[in-house]
Amino acid sequence: MNLDEATLMECLAVPRWTRAVLDGQPYDSPEALFAVAERAAATLTAEEVGLALAGHPRIGDKTGSATSRAEQSGVDNVDEFVAANREYERRFDRIYLVCAAGRSGTELLADLRQRLGNDPDTELAVTVRELGKIALLRLEKAVS
């Protein structure tokens, strides 16, 4: 199983992560691929989080890629998200990111509000985990 750089960058726009996944090729199984991808995503730095977030729209923003819009299809309380997103961005100086696939707008808004109580280091760690989840979901779609 071999993947190309462009496909991987669509999963997670972080060059170091992409190189780590590319360097592990060929993979004997999807599980081996996912294990490498997950380990590499778990070590994202704050700078790499910034790179990755540059390609993600705000939750509730309907102007992102088709992939992002599909992942966020459950968001229906857009006005509340706009206000909460602004508060999050003021507090953490980046967009709020969550793996939205399969979750309702109510669940996502509750998550956002809860995460506003995190300190910056905790919130960075949560964002790294969420980026990893999104990358793995996109990677699964890319190989299926």
C-alpha positions in Angstrom: 0.0 0.0 0.0 1.6 3.3 -1.2 0.3 6.8 -0.8 1.5 10.0 -2.3 2.4 13.3 -0.7 -0.6 15.3 -2.0 -3.0 12.7 -0.6 -1.3 12.8 2.8 -1.2 16.6 3.0 -5.0 16.6 2.4 -5.3 14.3 5.5 -3.0 16.5 7.7 -1.2 19.5 6.2 2.0 19.0 8.3 5.1 18.2 6.2 6.8 16.3 9.1 3.8 14.1 9.5 3.6 13.5 5.8 7.2 12.6 5.6 6.9 10.1 8.5 4.0 8.4 6.8 5.7 8.4 3.4 9.0 7.0 5.0 7.2 4.0 6.4 6.0 2.8 3.0 5.2 0.3 1.8 2.7 -0.8 4.5 1.7 -4.4 4.8 -1.7 -3.5 6.1 -4.0 -0.5 6.7 -3.4 -1.1 10.5 0.3 -0.6 10.1 -0.3 2.6 8.1 -2.7 3.9 10.7 -0.3 3.1 13.6 2.5 5.1 12.0 0.1 8.0 11.2 -1.3 8.1 14.7 2.1 8.1 16.4 3.3 10.9 14.1 0.2 13.0 14.7 0.5 12.6 18.5 3.8 14.5 18.5 2.6 17.7 16.7 4.2 20.9 17.9 2.4 24.1 18.4 3.9 25.4 15.2 2.7 22.3 13.3 -0.8 22.8 14.8 -0.8 26.3 13.3 0.1 24.8 9.9 -2.6 22.2 10.1 -5.2 24.7 11.3 -4.5 27.0 8.4 -6.3 24.5 6.1 -9.3 24.0 8.4 -12.4 26.3 8.3 -14.1 27.3 11.5 -16.8 24.9 12.8 -20.0 26.1 11.3 -18.3 27.9 8.4 -19.8 26.6 5.2 -17.1 27.9 2.9 -14.5 25.2 3.5 -13.6 22.2 1.4 -16.3 19.6 0.5 -14.5 17.3 3.0 -14.8 19.8 5.8 -18.4 20.6 5.0 -19.3 16.9 5.1 -17.5 16.4 8.4 -19.4 19.4 9.9 -22.8 18.6 8.4 -24.4 18.3 11.9 -23.8 21.9 12.8 -27.1 23.7 12.8 -26.7 26.4 15.5 -24.4 28.6 13.5 -25.0 31.9 15.3 -24.1 30.3 18.7 -21.0 28.8 17.1 -19.9 32.2 15.7 -20.0 33.8 19.2 -18.3 30.8 20.9 -15.7 30.6 18.1 -14.9 34.3 18.6 -14.4 33.7 22.4 -12.2 30.7 21.7 -10.0 32.6 19.2 -9.6 35.4 21.7 -8.6 33.0 24.4 -6.3 30.7 22.5 -5.3 32.7 19.4 -6.4 29.9 17.0 -9.6 28.4 15.6 -11.4 25.8 17.6 -11.0 22.4 16.0 -12.8 19.2 16.8 -13.3 15.9 15.0 -16.9 16.7 14.0 -17.8 13.6 12.0 -20.9 11.9 13.4 -21.5 14.5 16.1 -24.5 16.8 16.4 -24.2 20.6 16.5 -25.4 20.5 20.1 -22.6 18.1 21.1 -20.0 20.2 19.2 -21.1 23.4 20.9 -21.1 21.8 24.3 -17.5 20.6 23.6 -16.4 24.1 22.5 -17.9 25.7 25.6 -16.2 23.0 27.9 -12.9 23.5 26.2 -13.0 27.3 26.8 -12.2 26.4 30.4 -9.0 24.6 29.5 -5.6 26.3 30.2 -3.5 26.9 27.0 -1.3 23.8 27.4 -4.2 21.5 28.0 -6.1 23.0 25.1 -3.1 22.5 22.8 -2.9 18.8 23.7 -6.7 18.5 23.0 -6.2 20.1 19.6 -3.4 17.8 18.8 -5.6 14.8 19.6 -8.4 16.1 17.5 -6.1 16.8 14.5 -4.9 13.2 14.8 -8.5 11.9 14.8 -9.3 13.9 11.7 -6.2 12.8 9.9 -6.9 9.2 10.6 -10.5 9.5 9.4 -9.3 11.1 6.2 -6.6 8.6 5.8 -9.1 5.7 6.1 -11.2 7.3 3.4 -8.1 7.7 1.2 -7.1 4.1 1.4 -10.6 2.6 1.1 
